[in-house]
Amino acid sequence: MILQALATVLTILQFFSPYSRVKELNQSTKSTISFVSSFPFIMALTNATCWFIYGFVIGDDLLLLINVVCVSVSIYFVVVVYQHNEEKRKVRLVFYLFIFLYGSVLIGCNYVKQSTKNRILGFISMSISLSSNASPCVMIRKIIKTKDSSILVIHRIIANGSSATVWCLYGLSINNKVVFLPSTISCCISAILFFIYFLYRNADQDKNQKKANTDKVI
């Protein structure tokens, strides 16, 4: 019961974490803003939708409850970002591609056994969840090269890590590998990002301190 409550609260808070950015964007007077990427929001919507359908198929009320909220929030975020995105055609293309691919899978699952359907939908949910949670890893190379971790958002790393830890324990408690495995990998990813953030944050502070001392000497 405690794990279920923690999983509910942490996951919903995790999905609400971009709210301030989206609210600022929604209130912006500019019609289009080029620096806003719609991909993370579409991935979040895809992730929540997949887990909702998987929860429905296996009859897990917790997955249903959490992801119906997350899907609703993600739809709002995608709509706002789409309205202010310069590349609306690309956004539509990605969105339609998702609907086509996942719709094809759902239709195909009607012609297989229930156990096979569970495995297929579970594998897809697991893969998309890992892709979504691992997306910040693309920045690691840039951080190591520039020795600057300012592009990482520490509170989001902590939120993702906390949520993944609870889901890992929940997956273990119900003996569900589909929930357990991606959550465990997400925990490891969050730990790596957390370490890198403080490693290069300290390095950047030392560099700034040396520069300040040099300026004083001059």
C-alpha positions in Angstrom: 0.0 0.0 0.0 2.9 2.4 0.9 4.7 1.5 -2.4 1.5 2.2 -4.4 1.0 5.6 -2.7 4.6 6.6 -3.3 4.5 5.4 -6.9 1.4 7.4 -7.5 2.6 10.6 -6.0 6.2 10.5 -7.4 5.1 9.6 -11.0 2.5 12.3 -11.2 5.0 14.8 -9.8 7.5 13.6 -12.3 5.1 14.2 -15.2 4.2 17.7 -13.8 7.8 18.8 -13.6 7.8 20.6 -16.9 4.6 22.5 -16.0 6.4 25.8 -15.1 8.2 25.8 -18.5 5.0 25.0 -20.4 3.0 27.6 -18.5 5.7 30.2 -19.4 5.5 29.1 -23.0 1.7 29.3 -23.0 1.8 32.8 -21.7 4.4 33.9 -24.2 3.5 36.6 -26.6 5.6 35.0 -29.4 3.6 32.9 -31.8 6.5 30.5 -32.4 9.6 29.7 -30.3 12.4 27.7 -32.1 14.3 26.4 -29.0 11.4 24.3 -27.6 11.6 20.7 -28.6 8.4 18.7 -28.8 10.1 15.3 -28.8 10.4 14.9 -25.0 6.7 15.7 -24.6 5.6 13.3 -27.3 7.8 10.6 -25.8 6.2 11.3 -22.4 2.8 11.0 -23.9 3.8 7.8 -25.7 5.3 6.3 -22.6 2.2 7.1 -20.5 -0.2 5.8 -23.2 1.7 2.5 -23.5 1.7 1.9 -19.7 -2.0 2.7 -19.6 -2.8 0.2 -22.2 -0.5 -2.4 -20.6 -2.1 -1.8 -17.2 -5.6 -2.2 -18.8 -4.6 -5.5 -20.5 -3.1 -7.1 -17.3 -5.7 -5.6 -15.0 -3.4 -3.5 -12.9 -5.5 -0.7 -11.3 -2.4 1.3 -10.1 -1.0 1.5 -13.7 -4.4 2.6 -14.9 -4.9 5.3 -12.3 -1.5 6.8 -12.6 -1.3 6.8 -16.4 -4.8 8.2 -17.1 -3.6 11.3 -15.2 -0.2 11.3 -16.9 -1.8 10.9 -20.4 -4.1 13.9 -19.7 -1.2 16.1 -18.5 1.0 15.0 -21.5 -1.8 15.8 -24.0 -2.1 19.3 -22.6 1.7 19.8 -22.8 1.9 18.5 -26.3 -0.9 20.8 -27.5 0.8 23.9 -25.9 4.2 23.0 -27.3 2.7 22.3 -30.8 1.0 25.7 -30.9 4.3 27.4 -30.3 6.6 25.2 -32.3 8.0 26.4 -35.6 8.2 22.9 -37.1 4.5 21.9 -36.8 4.8 19.5 -39.8 7.5 17.5 -38.1 5.5 17.3 -34.8 2.4 16.0 -36.7 4.6 13.5 -38.6 6.0 12.0 -35.4 2.6 12.0 -33.7 0.9 10.3 -36.7 3.8 7.8 -36.9 3.2 6.8 -33.3 -0.5 6.4 -33.8 0.0 4.2 -36.9 2.7 2.0 -35.4 1.0 1.5 -32.0 -2.4 1.1 -33.6 -1.0 -1.6 -35.9 0.4 -3.4 -32.9 -2.9 -3.2 -31.0 -4.9 -4.5 -34.0 -2.4 -7.4 -34.5 -2.6 -8.3 -30.8 -6.3 -9.2 -31.2 -5.2 -12.2 -33.2 -2.8 -13.7 -30.7 -3.2 -15.4 -27.3 -3.6 -13.3 -24.2 -0.2 -14.4 -22.8 1.5 -13.4 -26.1 -0.4 -10.1 -26.1 0.9 -9.4 -22.6 4.5 -10.1 -23.6 4.3 -7.9 -26.8 2.7 -4.9 -25.1 5.0 -5.4 -22.1 8.1 -5.4 -24.3 6.9 -2.2 -26.2 6.1 -0.4 -22.9 9.5 -1.4 -21.5 11.3 -0.3 -24.6 9.6 3.1 -24.8 10.0 3.7 -21.1 13.8 3.0 -21.4 14.1 5.3 -24.4 12.3 8.1 -22.6 14.3 7.7 -19.4 17.6 7.3 -21.2 17.1 10.4 -23.4 19.2 12.7 -21.1 22.2 10.3 -21.8 22.7 11.9 -25.2 24.0 15.0 -23.3 26.7 13.1 -21.5 29.2 13.3 -24.3 28.7 17.1 -24.5 29.1 17.5 -20.7 32.3 15.5 -20.7 33.7 17.5 -23.6 32.8 20.9 -22.2 33.2 19.9 -18.5 30.0 21.8 -17.8 27.0 20.0 -16.3 24.7 23.1 -16.2 22.5 21.6 -19.0 21.4 18.9 -16.6 18.4 19.7 -14.3 19.2 18.2 -10.9 15.7 18.2 -9.5 14.4 16.3 -12.5 17.2 13.7 -12.1 16.3 13.3 -8.5 12.6 13.0 -9.4 13.3 10.4 -12.1 15.5 8.4 -9.8 13.1 8.5 -6.9 10.2 7.4 -9.1 12.2 4.7 -10.8 13.3 3.3 -7.4 9.7 3.0 -6.2 8.6 1.4 -9.4 11.5 -1.0 -9.1 10.4 -2.1 -5.7 6.8 -2.3 -6.9 7.7 -4.5 -9.8 9.7 -6.7 -7.5 6.7 -7.0 -5.1 4.3 -8.1 -7.8 6.9 -10.2 -9.6 6.5 -8.3 -12.9 9.7 -8.1 -14.9 8.1 -5.6 -17.4 7.8 -3.1 -14.5 11.0 -4.2 -12.7 13.6 -4.2 -15.5 13.2 -0.7 -17.0 12.8 0.8 -13.5 16.1 -0.8 -12.4 17.9 0.5 -15.5 16.4 4.0 -15.0 17.7 3.9 -11.4 21.2 3.3 -12.8 20.9 6.0 -15.4 19.7 8.5 -12.8 22.7 7.5 -10.5 25.1 8.1 -13.4 23.6 11.5 -14.3 23.6 12.5 -10.6 27.3 11.6 -10.3 28.2 13.4 -13.6 26.3 16.5 -12.5 28.2 17.0 -9.3 31.5 15.8 -10.8 31.5 18.5 -13.5 29.7 21.0 -11.4 32.6 21.0 -9.0 35.1 21.0 -11.9 33.4 24.1 -13.3 33.4 25.8 -9.9 37.1 25.1 -9.5 37.8 26.6 -13.0 35.8 29.7 -12.2 37.6 30.1 -8.9 41.0 29.8 -10.6 39.9 32.4 -13.1 38.8 34.7 -10.4 42.1 34.3 -8.6 44.0 35.0 -11.8 42.0 38.2 -12.4 42.8 39.4 -8.9 46.5 38.9 -9.4 46.3 40.8 -12.7 
